[in-house]
Amino acid sequence: MAFYLGIDCGGSQTRCAVGDHSRLLGIGRSGGANIVRLGPDRSRAAIQTAILTACEVAAVPLRDIVHTCIGAAGISAPGVKENLRKFAAELVASTVEVVGDHEIALEAAFSGGSGVIVEAGTGSIAFGRNAEGKEARCGGYGFAISDEGSGHWIGRTAVSLCLRASDEGTTTLLKDAILETWGIGEYDLVKFANMIPPPNFAELFPVVMKAADAGDAVAVSVLRMTGEELAELVRIVMSKLWAEAAAPVAMLGGVLENSTMVRAEFARALSISYPAAQIQSEIAVPVVGALSLARKQSENTRRRLDRLTATNPWM
């Protein structure tokens, strides 16, 4: 029997889904696999752990995998596609294809149809495709210069606004929580936040949510800004693809999944620009899109081979 793998290489978490032609049979999870930020060794370990875990959960032998699709950020960087493909191929003998993480997100949300996705995890991006097949994106250019509304952006913005509050002589619950999370003293915050490479700002997202729930004004401001930034990403994509904004919009990623405040602010901000935007309430799951693409890619390959065989009797 033929089985397929779909892999979502996130910055904080890697997920692998295994299934047959129609069913999802198991999911494996591991740490982040962003090769640009974490390096090849950690990326390789995360991908392979997720594959092994998923196949163990589903009781599917590695030798029976016929096609694998990996979705990842930063695949245009030199060597990224090749390395990700190699890491999977060390375990499975199937064809391995690597696509952008926005591609698996769009597949998860709309099954190849038209619409806009906004994904906010460790990084962020908005991506859309209209009925004519025209595509557009906004954001997703990396934590140093982009990724507005992402987990990394939330943590960095939280630190920045806490420091601004301190400059104004205001005490914040959020600042104390950040210091406790990072295990540093107040006078170490600036030095720690400016380290190269930078600290894991994304791990501050749960801290910001907890402080916002407790009524901390700075934390509430950060989450509201997050929703506004994500709405702006979608607004730009929609303006490029639809003359009338009646397109469906899907939300993905841990930031939108876990924060009701961010979701509410995102919907409010987007409704100002595009009142007709159709925001799906259910959070889409990118790894399910990766599995779906693996099935489609495998079928496309089979059809190409059938056509070649039909026209070339020597094959």
Summary of the structure (lengths in Angstrom):
residues: 315
radius of gyration: 21.0
end to end distance: 24.2
largest distance: 81.2
contacts: 1157
relative contact order: 0.15
helix: 52%
strand: 19%
